[in-house]
Amino acid sequence: MSNDLVLLVARVFLVALFLASGIPMLLAPGGFAGYMGAIGLPAPMLVTWIVIAIKVLGGLAILVGFKTRYAAYAIAAFAIGSALLGHMNWADANEFNNFFKNFAIAGGFLALSVAGPGAISVDKH
C-alpha cells in the first residue's frame, strides 16, 4: 500500500469519531451546551459552536486534505483540552482510559500535522 493511501486511510480513521459526534451536535446543540454549562464553562452555547466547528469543519478539512496541518493542530489541541476538562476523574477507570485515549488521538493528529495529507488530498502535500 502506498504512503499516500495510508495517509488517506489515517485521515479517515482519525476524523470518523469527530464527524460522527459533531454532526448530531450540529443538528441539536442544546444538549451539549447544557453539559458545557453543567461543568461550569462560561458562555456554554458559544463554546458549543466552537466545538462543533472544530469537530465538523476541522474533521471535513482533514478528511479531504484541505489545510490539513492547521486542522490537525486544532483537533489535537481540542483533544487535549477535552481530556483536561472532561476526563480528570481518574478514580473512574473509564475516565482514566478516556483521558489517555484523548492524548493518543492528539498524538495521531500531531503525527498527521508533520506527515501532511499525502497526494490523495486537496492540498496534495
C-alpha positions in Angstrom: 0.0 0.0 0.0 1.4 3.4 -0.9 2.2 6.0 1.7 -0.4 8.3 0.2 -3.1 5.7 0.5 -2.1 5.0 4.1 -2.3 8.7 4.9 -5.8 8.8 3.3 -6.9 5.9 5.5 -5.3 7.5 8.6 -7.2 10.7 7.9 -10.5 8.8 7.5 -9.9 6.9 10.8 -8.8 9.9 12.7 -11.8 12.1 11.8 -14.5 9.4 11.9 -15.1 10.0 15.7 -15.2 13.7 15.3 -17.6 13.8 12.4 -19.8 11.0 14.0 -20.2 13.1 17.2 -20.0 16.6 15.7 -22.8 16.2 13.0 -25.5 15.2 15.5 -24.3 18.0 17.8 -24.7 20.4 14.9 -28.3 19.3 14.5 -29.2 19.6 18.2 -26.6 21.8 20.0 -28.7 22.4 23.1 -27.8 19.1 24.9 -24.1 19.7 24.6 -24.5 23.3 25.6 -26.3 22.1 28.8 -23.3 19.9 29.5 -20.9 22.7 29.0 -22.9 24.8 31.4 -23.1 22.0 33.9 -19.3 21.6 34.1 -19.0 25.4 34.7 -17.8 26.8 31.4 -18.9 30.3 30.7 -21.0 31.0 27.5 -21.9 27.4 27.0 -23.6 27.9 23.7 -20.6 29.8 22.3 -18.3 27.0 23.5 -20.7 24.5 21.9 -20.5 26.2 18.5 -16.7 26.4 18.7 -16.6 22.6 19.5 -19.0 21.9 16.6 -16.7 24.0 14.2 -13.6 22.1 15.3 -15.3 18.7 15.0 -17.2 19.2 11.8 -15.2 21.8 9.8 -11.8 20.5 11.1 -12.9 17.0 10.5 -14.1 17.7 7.0 -10.9 19.6 6.2 -8.7 16.7 7.3 -11.0 14.2 5.5 -10.5 15.9 2.2 -6.9 17.1 2.9 -7.5 20.8 3.0 -5.2 22.8 5.3 -4.6 19.5 7.0 -1.7 20.7 9.2 -3.7 23.5 10.7 -6.8 21.4 11.2 -4.7 18.7 12.8 -3.2 21.2 15.2 -6.7 22.5 16.1 -8.2 19.0 16.7 -5.1 17.9 18.7 -5.5 20.9 20.9 -9.2 20.2 21.3 -8.5 16.6 22.2 -6.0 17.6 24.9 -8.4 20.3 26.2 -11.2 17.8 26.3 -9.1 15.4 28.3 -8.2 18.1 30.8 -11.7 19.5 31.1 -13.8 16.4 30.9 -11.8 13.3 31.9 -9.9 14.2 35.1 -11.8 11.8 37.4 -9.1 9.2 37.4 -10.9 7.2 40.2 -13.3 6.2 37.4 -11.5 3.6 35.2 -13.5 4.9 32.1 -12.4 8.5 32.7 -8.8 7.4 33.2 -8.9 5.5 29.9 -10.7 8.3 28.1 -8.1 10.8 29.4 -5.2 8.9 27.8 -7.2 8.0 24.7 -7.7 11.7 24.1 -3.9 12.1 24.3 -3.4 9.2 21.9 -5.8 10.8 19.5 -3.9 14.1 19.8 -0.7 12.2 19.1 -2.2 10.9 15.9 -3.2 14.3 14.7 0.2 15.7 15.6 1.8 13.0 13.5 -0.5 13.9 10.7 0.4 17.5 11.0 4.1 16.5 10.4 3.4 14.0 7.6 0.9 16.1 5.8 -2.2 14.8 4.0 -0.4 12.9 1.2 -1.1 13.2 -2.5 -4.7 12.0 -2.3 -5.9 15.3 -1.0 -6.9 18.8 -1.9 -3.6 20.2 -0.7 -1.5 17.3 -2.4 1.4 17.7 0.1 
